[in-house]
Amino acid sequence: MRHLYRSIAIILALSGLAPLSAQPRCAAASGARRIAFVRRQNSVNHIYLMDADASGAGAHLARLTNDAEPENYPSWSPDGTRLAYQRDLNGSAIYVIGADGTGQLRLSPAPGFDVTPSWSPDGSQIVYARLLAVPQPNQPPMTDIRVMNADGTGDHAILANTLFSVEPRWSVNNQLVFMSLMSGGDLQVYVMNIDGGSLRELTSAGNNGDPVWSPDGTRITFGSDREGGNKLNIFAMNADGGQQGQLTHFDVPYEAGDANWSSDARKITFQYDINGAKQSDPNAYAEVWTMNPDGTGQTSTGVQCSDVGCAPRWQPRIARVFRRPECHSSVPRSLGFSGRETDLGQPIGVGPKFRVARWKIVEAENERQNRGVLFPAQTARMVGGHGCLDFLEQVADGFAVPFLDEVRARQRRRGSVPRQVVFVTRGAFFGI
């Protein structure tokens, strides 16, 4: 049960300490991917940023906030410009802050006990858990799972008064996955619709927690002690609970848990520790690691993190959208496209308003390989007839470009080369 108490310890650390000095902001280096995570400083958890290069090594470590109080459970907005997190001030509250450390805003009432925030796929809302009583040692609290707008308005419960239901995560298919003690036994993973309907238990063996969606909403990673012998490892399953399989195979004293997917679904970051007592010992040694989605390629970033709530989180990629200026007036306003005219190749903008909620694989070959070029099916159908939009994701390491070349090559072989290619990669944002 220590895995359970590790989770409780993360969300109930409500101590206040002296202010800490400001730290430099972390700017992602070219070709690197940014990770937010939790690291202990003077025995207090705080949120940090770092870059992870192609080899997996971590660099450019910097603290994000200047808060004196403990901070936990960072969650990137889908466009990668802000983070929601839990700060233990006047109880425990949900805050948002810019990726550059500016614009900090408290969303929760004061005092209160709001924990474990996560964003909706379009970035307009935040789902979180509210503790219904002052926490007591070794007594899991009753909770609500709630949703509010990203500015804190419109707050309402979607799953009320259940035993320790926390860490809700919102998929692109408008489902929530979370962990709970509502069944009265061990900690288990559940899924439900965003309105609280169709509640189902997905796990049963051992304690299971820290569930996280893959970017396309088809897979869920989670931590489990189901092997027995005090082992803690990372597993994965389908969205319906099927095909549960093990990704890491560490043996005591080594452990793995608290995983998170990159937005292109090519990497998973996770917490690795030694003698962590199922990640419940704050004095144990822990690091941020990465691996491939099948569990291969496990690599240490070399960066130490908190053993109680390391919470490594990849920053999502941002897609930029390009438009042919001669087609400006023909784009239907019903699609929500707007903006000034610009030369082809100049980005008009990015933003959460244009989050793609559902995806369709363009090529059957890519579907079999579980990678490749994806596009928003409904938008592509509506825009395609107008022939005036080019969607191209611009990223630091240029991983999208080979996919564009591959699609065009196939189209040439088939004797069909359209004037434009419409695509985004899994988990990306686009907007104009």
LINJO-V923205 format. One record per helix or strand. SS is the DSSP state (h for helix, s for strand). FROM is the first residue (numbers start at 1). TO is the last residue. If there is no record, write none. Layout:
SS/FROM/TO
SS/FROM/TO
This chain:
h/2/11
s/33/41
s/44/52
s/58/63
s/71/76
s/82/87
s/91/98
s/105/106
s/112/119
s/125/131
s/136/136
s/139/139
s/142/149
s/156/163
s/166/170
s/175/180
s/188/193
s/200/201
s/208/213
s/219/224
s/233/238
s/245/246
s/254/261
s/268/274
s/285/291
s/299/305
s/313/314
s/320/323
h/325/330
h/333/335
h/352/354
s/355/355
s/360/361
h/364/369
s/374/375
h/377/384
s/389/392
h/401/413
s/424/424
s/429/429
